[in-house]
Amino acid sequence: MKIGIGADINGIAFKDEIKQFIEETTEHSVVDFGAESAEIDYPETAYDVAKAVSEGKVDRGILICGTGIGVAIAANKYPGIRAATAHDVYSAERAQLSNNAQIMTMGAQIIGIEVGKKVVEAYLNVEWAKGSERKVNKIIDIENKFVTEVN
């Protein structure tokens, strides 16, 4: 898989370590979307990764900010994207298995890097089971209904 990764200023060091971990321990390739400075806020990076996922330029995304919450909210504003915050292995697995989350988010100020590596490993090592396809389709239907109503 091709993994898009991005962070805000609070997650740059964490992102760099996660990127290195993926490159050294998996066969996945990583596309780094930054940010590399305080001038770039998390909504911009989240948008860039969400857009790349939506357009098929990357298969999945990983976003990091201080808590993982801001990047999740921002990424979820992009049509068709499901981003889930995960700070433990079980949540990371369920993000993909139950919800087909294309993007996982984490908080660099919430978990340590070694836990973060395990969370990323769990997220990348599972495929959507489609057992909850009915629920995910309902999410998609609600989003499509809202987009239609707004336009």
Buried (B, 14 or more C-beta within 10 A) or exposed (E): EBBBBBBBBBBBEBBBBBBEBBEEEBEBEBBBBBBEEEEBBBBBBBBBBBBBBBEEEBBBBBBBBBBBBBBBBBBBEBEEBBBBBBBEBEBBBBBBBBBBBBBBBBBBEBBEEEBBBBBBBBBBEBEBEEEBEEEBEEEEEEBEEEEEEEE
